Amino acid sequence: MSEYSIGDAMKKFLRGSRLNGDIQAMQITDIWEKLMGKTIAKYTDSIKIYGNKLYISTKVAPLKQELLFQKDNIILRVNEALKDNVIKEVIIN
């Protein structure tokens, strides 16, 4: 049996768990303003992660359009913040 640190064991557990997306979404929610700016953060209703997809909800049509143009940038920033290549696609609702 190999030895793991508690942190490594938790990471391994979370990768196979449904909780992983929820925890990552909470991490992103906490730093969303820093990643995207105050205006975008103010009008973002929710952020969720299911599998490798990031779902961003907003009721503001111009913001939806702006987020659509920034999809690649959002993926890059979020993956850097998570220190993992988790997000492959961004869905704007």
C-alpha positions as CSV (number, residue, x, y, z in Angstrom):
1,M,0.0,0.0,0.0
2,S,1.4,3.3,-1.0
3,E,1.4,6.4,1.3
4,Y,-0.6,9.5,0.5
5,S,-0.7,12.8,2.2
6,I,-4.2,13.8,3.4
7,G,-4.3,16.5,0.7
8,D,-3.5,14.0,-2.1
9,A,-6.0,11.5,-0.7
10,M,-8.7,14.2,-0.7
11,K,-7.9,15.3,-4.3
12,K,-8.0,11.7,-5.4
13,F,-11.4,11.2,-3.7
14,L,-12.8,14.4,-5.1
15,R,-11.8,13.6,-8.7
16,G,-14.1,10.6,-8.6
17,S,-16.9,12.3,-6.6
18,R,-19.9,14.4,-7.6
19,L,-18.8,16.9,-5.0
20,N,-15.8,18.0,-7.1
21,G,-17.8,20.3,-9.4
22,D,-19.6,21.9,-6.5
23,I,-16.4,22.6,-4.7
24,Q,-14.7,24.0,-7.8
25,A,-17.8,26.1,-8.5
26,M,-17.6,27.5,-5.0
27,Q,-13.9,28.3,-5.5
28,I,-14.7,30.1,-8.8
29,T,-17.6,32.0,-7.2
30,D,-15.3,33.3,-4.5
31,I,-12.8,34.7,-7.0
32,W,-15.2,35.5,-9.9
33,E,-14.9,39.3,-9.4
34,K,-11.1,39.1,-9.4
35,L,-11.1,36.9,-12.6
36,M,-13.7,38.9,-14.6
37,G,-14.1,42.3,-13.0
38,K,-16.7,44.0,-10.8
39,T,-19.3,44.7,-13.4
40,I,-19.5,41.1,-14.8
41,A,-19.5,39.7,-11.2
42,K,-22.3,42.0,-10.2
43,Y,-24.6,40.8,-12.9
44,T,-23.7,37.1,-12.9
45,D,-26.5,35.2,-11.2
46,S,-24.9,31.8,-10.8
47,I,-21.8,29.7,-11.7
48,K,-22.0,25.9,-11.8
49,I,-19.6,23.2,-13.0
50,Y,-20.9,19.9,-14.3
51,G,-18.2,17.6,-15.6
52,N,-15.9,19.7,-17.7
53,K,-18.5,22.4,-18.5
54,L,-18.8,25.8,-16.7
55,Y,-22.4,27.2,-16.7
56,I,-22.7,30.9,-16.2
57,S,-26.2,32.4,-15.7
58,T,-27.2,36.0,-16.2
59,K,-30.4,37.9,-17.1
60,V,-28.5,40.8,-18.7
61,A,-28.5,40.3,-22.5
62,P,-25.4,42.5,-23.3
63,L,-23.4,40.6,-20.6
64,K,-24.4,37.3,-22.2
65,Q,-23.1,38.6,-25.5
66,E,-19.8,39.8,-23.9
67,L,-19.4,36.4,-22.1
68,L,-20.0,34.6,-25.4
69,F,-17.1,36.6,-27.0
70,Q,-14.8,35.8,-24.0
71,K,-15.4,32.0,-23.8
72,D,-11.8,31.1,-24.5
73,N,-10.5,33.7,-22.1
74,I,-12.9,32.5,-19.4
75,I,-11.7,28.9,-19.9
76,L,-8.1,29.9,-19.6
77,R,-8.6,32.1,-16.5
78,V,-10.8,29.6,-14.7
79,N,-8.4,26.7,-15.4
80,E,-5.5,28.8,-14.1
81,A,-7.4,29.7,-11.0
82,L,-8.2,26.0,-10.3
83,K,-4.6,25.0,-11.1
84,D,-6.1,22.2,-13.2
85,N,-7.3,21.8,-16.8
86,V,-10.9,21.1,-15.7
87,I,-13.0,23.4,-17.9
88,K,-13.3,22.5,-21.6
89,E,-16.5,24.4,-22.4
90,V,-18.5,27.4,-21.2
91,I,-22.3,27.5,-21.4
92,I,-24.0,30.9,-21.1
93,N,-27.6,30.9,-19.9
